[in-house]
Amino acid sequence: GIAFAPELEQYKLGCAQSDNIVMVYKWTLDSTDSSCVWNGKKSICNKFSENCSVVAFEWPKRRPHEVVYGLADGTVKVG
């Protein structure tokens, strides 16, 4: 699954990938074109490696600095 950060001033996207990794990507605004965030620099700001498939992913609105994800073995983790 994927989810955008709930805070609008944070340009972050979390992604549960098929290789058992949760990645959080961050965008910075392009100084020459601040009208479109997608034109800015992209970087990985967090990476969580797991031993089994990530089957659920959520970015809670009340906890904008944490991601919650579930694994195929029933474990729920906060990152």
C-alpha positions as YAML, in Angstrom:
chain: A
units: angstrom
residues:
- id: 1
  name: GLY
  ca: [0.00, 0.00, 0.00]
- id: 2
  name: ILE
  ca: [0.91, 3.65, -0.23]
- id: 3
  name: ALA
  ca: [-0.03, 6.74, 1.77]
- id: 4
  name: PHE
  ca: [0.81, 10.43, 1.77]
- id: 5
  name: ALA
  ca: [1.83, 12.18, 4.99]
- id: 6
  name: PRO
  ca: [-1.25, 13.76, 6.60]
- id: 7
  name: GLU
  ca: [0.42, 17.15, 7.15]
- id: 8
  name: LEU
  ca: [0.27, 19.31, 4.04]
- id: 9
  name: GLU
  ca: [3.59, 21.02, 4.71]
- id: 10
  name: GLN
  ca: [5.35, 17.64, 4.63]
- id: 11
  name: TYR
  ca: [5.79, 16.29, 1.13]
- id: 12
  name: LYS
  ca: [6.23, 12.62, 2.03]
- id: 13
  name: LEU
  ca: [4.99, 9.39, 0.54]
- id: 14
  name: GLY
  ca: [5.20, 6.01, 2.25]
- id: 15
  name: CYS
  ca: [5.23, 2.84, 0.19]
- id: 16
  name: ALA
  ca: [5.08, -0.82, 1.22]
- id: 17
  name: GLN
  ca: [7.08, -2.57, -1.50]
- id: 18
  name: SER
  ca: [6.90, -6.17, -2.73]
- id: 19
  name: ASP
  ca: [10.47, -6.85, -1.54]
- id: 20
  name: ASN
  ca: [9.41, -6.66, 2.17]
- id: 21
  name: ILE
  ca: [10.60, -3.08, 2.59]
- id: 22
  name: VAL
  ca: [8.68, 0.02, 3.66]
- id: 23
  name: MET
  ca: [10.17, 3.18, 2.17]
- id: 24
  name: VAL
  ca: [9.32, 6.77, 3.01]
- id: 25
  name: TYR
  ca: [10.20, 9.27, 0.31]
- id: 26
  name: LYS
  ca: [10.49, 13.04, 0.79]
- id: 27
  name: TRP
  ca: [10.18, 15.80, -1.79]
- id: 28
  name: THR
  ca: [11.63, 19.28, -1.54]
- id: 29
  name: LEU
  ca: [10.25, 22.15, -3.56]
- id: 30
  name: ASP
  ca: [12.09, 23.15, -6.69]
- id: 31
  name: SER
  ca: [13.41, 26.66, -6.12]
- id: 32
  name: THR
  ca: [12.74, 27.58, -9.76]
- id: 33
  name: ASP
  ca: [9.14, 26.24, -9.83]
- id: 34
  name: SER
  ca: [7.45, 26.13, -6.42]
- id: 35
  name: SER
  ca: [4.03, 25.58, -8.02]
- id: 36
  name: CYS
  ca: [4.61, 21.84, -8.48]
- id: 37
  name: VAL
  ca: [6.15, 19.74, -5.71]
- id: 38
  name: TRP
  ca: [6.73, 16.81, -8.09]
- id: 39
  name: ASN
  ca: [9.46, 18.80, -9.87]
- id: 40
  name: GLY
  ca: [11.55, 19.00, -6.69]
- id: 41
  name: LYS
  ca: [14.32, 16.77, -5.40]
- id: 42
  name: LYS
  ca: [13.25, 13.35, -4.15]
- id: 43
  name: SER
  ca: [15.07, 11.36, -1.45]
- id: 44
  name: ILE
  ca: [14.56, 8.40, 0.86]
- id: 45
  name: CYS
  ca: [14.13, 9.56, 4.45]
- id: 46
  name: ASN
  ca: [13.19, 6.23, 6.11]
- id: 47
  name: LYS
  ca: [13.58, 2.56, 5.24]
- id: 48
  name: PHE
  ca: [12.19, -0.38, 7.22]
- id: 49
  name: SER
  ca: [13.26, -3.90, 6.15]
- id: 50
  name: GLU
  ca: [11.08, -6.82, 7.22]
- id: 51
  name: ASN
  ca: [11.28, -10.63, 7.14]
- id: 52
  name: CYS
  ca: [7.88, -11.14, 5.50]
- id: 53
  name: SER
  ca: [5.45, -9.32, 3.22]
- id: 54
  name: VAL
  ca: [4.00, -6.00, 4.23]
- id: 55
  name: VAL
  ca: [0.26, -6.38, 3.64]
- id: 56
  name: ALA
  ca: [-1.13, -3.12, 5.07]
- id: 57
  name: PHE
  ca: [0.18, 0.42, 5.38]
- id: 58
  name: GLU
  ca: [-1.29, 3.56, 6.93]
- id: 59
  name: TRP
  ca: [-0.14, 7.03, 7.93]
- id: 60
  name: PRO
  ca: [-2.32, 8.03, 10.93]
- id: 61
  name: LYS
  ca: [-3.63, 11.61, 10.85]
- id: 62
  name: ARG
  ca: [-3.15, 12.08, 14.60]
- id: 63
  name: ARG
  ca: [0.45, 10.80, 14.48]
- id: 64
  name: PRO
  ca: [1.98, 12.50, 11.43]
- id: 65
  name: HIS
  ca: [5.54, 11.45, 12.29]
- id: 66
  name: GLU
  ca: [4.76, 7.71, 12.45]
- id: 67
  name: VAL
  ca: [3.69, 5.10, 9.94]
- id: 68
  name: VAL
  ca: [1.83, 1.92, 10.89]
- id: 69
  name: TYR
  ca: [2.10, -1.25, 8.85]
- id: 70
  name: GLY
  ca: [1.03, -4.86, 9.13]
- id: 71
  name: LEU
  ca: [2.93, -7.95, 8.12]
- id: 72
  name: ALA
  ca: [1.69, -11.23, 6.65]
- id: 73
  name: ASP
  ca: [2.52, -13.03, 9.91]
- id: 74
  name: GLY
  ca: [0.05, -10.83, 11.84]
- id: 75
  name: THR
  ca: [2.59, -8.44, 13.36]
- id: 76
  name: VAL
  ca: [1.72, -4.74, 13.44]
- id: 77
  name: LYS
  ca: [4.62, -2.28, 13.56]
- id: 78
  name: VAL
  ca: [5.06, 1.46, 14.05]
- id: 79
  name: GLY
  ca: [7.94, 3.19, 12.31]
...
